Amino acid sequence: TGQTGPAVPVEARYQLITEVADLHAFLAIARKQGFVAVDTETTSLNAAAADLVGVAMALAPGHACYVPLRHGVAQNLAVSGQTGLDFEGVQDATPVKQIPFDDAIALLRDVFEDPAILKIGHNLKYDSHVLLRSANGGVKLHPVDDTMCLSYVLDTGVVNRHSMDYLADHWLDYQTIKYEDVCGKGAKQVSFATIAPAAALDYAAEDADITLRLWQILKPRLAGSGVASVYERLERPLIPVLAHMESRGIIVEQSILARMSNDFASRMANYQSEIHTLAGEEFNIASPKQMGTILFEKMKLSKKPKKTKSGQFSTSEEILLKLRDSHPIIVEILNFRSVKKLLSTYVDALPELVNSTTQRIHTTFNQSVAATGRLSSVNPNLQNIPIRTKKGMKVREAFI
């Protein structure tokens, strides 16, 4: 570990809040002291597909709570990653004691949207996105401090990662409870919504507790770091902006992609036919081994063909580009691969990522990944839509 903070107490005061009066009392302390650590528990890592299950908060080291909101949903309806679960009217054999969702949200909204109370979290963009779509009118989380962004600004190049688990180990010498410890692994993993609130308490409350402890270590370092303005003027204000962008989503004209899919499939068939004709036999173009045999043993297109570590001929794009002028088959293979990549990576993949409720694509912008400070995006990577070729540029036409 690196520089460590205060050790985590053996006995933490984690409270399961299922009564309105207890939530009132907890939030009253947050109002009085002017800050509270916040973490949401949901049904998915994908914020656009996640349903809010509960909220954890921390007021001081070791003093945290968990407020269950939607526990007890029938397991077959609460599959992790499923979008738009119908929580209303779901009958469960064992009703769970928890504050009615709308009542709890109303109380939480008063604090979460209060400009006089600082909300502290780790990757609060995710929580902000979830809260924006958690209720009618949404819940707008502000102002905020984010320990992931603080770590990113302060220690990029110093620590390996900025996840809460990693930072808890690095700064607090503390091993956090893992999601798999609560919900299971692999095929046996269940949705967080099906876990009894009492079983979820330590895991959920710990997240808020540890986040608050990390904030107490990282935030004081900002003043003398020389990067305070980067955090205060760039990273922190970006959190609600990016959350709103993710929540809003991007329109993709699926009919354009459908036409492109048919066109590209036809082109691939033509390229394949031409490749087989030029090779003098049929072979699996997707098999580097078979292609290597055709190009370098049968057609002898290279005097000293490069081989991979496994001993087979290399047919990488770099190799084929060097042989581009040696035979027409190389050009056809490069064209085939280009169209196949566009088809599988974008044309056929993008419609699968359209949210069934919003009919839009909701990418995730990574704010604390690239060492240069730029954004990146995943699921899908919308910053890497092809533009260098005419075929690639056609993919961009589908984005409205």
Salt bridges, closest charged atoms under 4 A:
GLU19 OE2 - LYS97 NZ 2.76
GLU113 OE2 - ARG109 NE 3.96
ASP145 OD2 - LYS219 NZ 2.61
ASP145 OD1 - ARG236 NH1 3.38
ASP155 OD1 - ARG221 NH2 2.80
ASP209 OD1 - ARG213 NE 2.88
GLU232 OE1 - ARG236 NH2 2.82
GLU246 OE2 - LYS125 NZ 2.56
GLU246 OE1 - HIS129 ND1 3.25
ASP263 OD2 - ARG267 NE 3.28
GLU281 OE2 - LYS298 NZ 2.98
GLU318 OE2 - LYS322 NZ 3.96
